Amino acid sequence: MADCLFCKIVAGEIPSTKIYEDEYVYAFADIAPQAPFHAIVIPKEHICCANKITSENSFLIGKVFEAIQKIAELENLEDGYRVVNNCGEKAGQTVFHIHFHLLARRDLGWPPG
């Protein structure tokens, strides 16, 4: 989508600090990290949110989680990590391109605050 922040990042129109990239997935450092390691992991194809996952595009979410495993290995996140997805404004979604926050390198209590 032409006006999507994350689509512009994938297209190279907006700079980012790349952490991982493959054919389907792009991951970059969050500009306001909530943990010592905080990556945003997105499918390159625009899907606005979890409510728009379909049988035609759900394989991309699998590719995102395959990439998360690779990132965890590359970044030595052996002590654990958290994956967060917000769906909708009331849940805290601010960019309407499905994305997953990969947080690590600090104790992540429950419930999240």
C-alpha positions in Angstrom: 0.0 0.0 0.0 1.3 3.4 -1.0 0.7 5.1 2.4 1.8 2.2 4.6 4.9 3.0 6.8 6.1 -0.6 6.8 5.6 -1.1 3.1 7.8 2.0 2.6 10.4 0.5 4.9 10.3 -2.8 2.9 10.6 -0.8 -0.4 13.7 1.1 1.0 11.9 4.5 0.9 12.3 4.9 4.6 15.5 3.8 6.3 15.6 1.1 8.9 18.2 -1.0 10.7 17.8 -4.3 9.0 18.1 -7.4 11.3 16.9 -10.1 8.8 15.5 -10.4 5.3 14.4 -13.2 3.0 12.0 -13.5 0.1 8.9 -13.2 2.3 10.0 -11.4 5.6 11.7 -8.3 6.7 12.9 -7.6 10.3 14.3 -4.4 11.6 15.2 -2.7 14.9 12.3 -0.9 16.6 12.9 2.8 16.9 11.5 2.9 20.4 12.8 -0.4 21.9 11.0 -1.9 24.9 13.8 -4.4 25.6 17.5 -4.6 25.0 16.6 -6.6 21.8 13.5 -5.4 20.1 12.8 -6.3 16.4 9.8 -5.7 14.3 9.2 -8.7 12.1 6.8 -8.3 9.1 5.7 -10.1 6.0 6.8 -8.1 2.9 3.3 -8.4 1.5 0.8 -6.0 3.1 -1.7 -7.6 5.4 -3.3 -5.0 7.7 -3.8 -7.1 10.8 -4.5 -10.5 12.2 -8.2 -10.1 11.3 -7.2 -10.1 7.6 -5.3 -13.4 7.6 -6.9 -15.7 5.0 -6.3 -19.1 3.5 -4.5 -17.3 0.7 -2.0 -15.4 2.8 -1.7 -17.4 6.0 1.5 -19.1 4.7 3.2 -15.7 5.2 2.6 -15.8 8.9 4.3 -19.2 9.0 7.2 -17.6 7.1 7.3 -14.8 9.8 7.6 -17.4 12.6 10.3 -19.4 10.6 12.2 -16.1 10.4 11.7 -15.4 14.1 13.4 -18.8 14.9 16.3 -17.8 12.6 16.6 -14.4 14.2 16.6 -16.0 17.6 19.4 -18.3 16.6 21.4 -15.5 14.8 21.0 -13.2 17.8 21.8 -15.9 20.4 18.4 -15.4 22.2 18.8 -18.8 23.9 17.5 -17.4 27.2 14.1 -16.9 25.7 12.1 -14.2 23.9 8.6 -12.9 23.6 6.6 -12.4 20.4 3.8 -9.8 20.5 1.1 -8.9 17.9 -1.5 -6.2 18.5 -4.6 -6.3 16.4 -6.7 -3.1 16.3 -6.4 0.4 17.8 -7.8 -0.7 21.2 -5.1 -3.4 21.4 -2.3 -0.9 20.7 -1.8 -1.4 17.0 -0.4 1.9 15.5 0.8 0.7 12.1 -1.8 -1.2 10.2 0.6 -3.7 8.5 0.6 -6.9 10.5 3.8 -7.0 12.5 5.3 -9.0 15.4 7.4 -7.5 18.1 10.3 -9.8 19.0 11.5 -8.8 22.5 14.5 -10.3 24.4 17.5 -9.8 26.7 15.5 -8.8 29.8 13.1 -10.5 32.2 9.6 -10.3 30.6 7.1 -10.7 33.4 3.5 -11.7 33.1 1.1 -10.1 32.7 2.8 -7.7 30.3 2.6 -4.1 31.4 
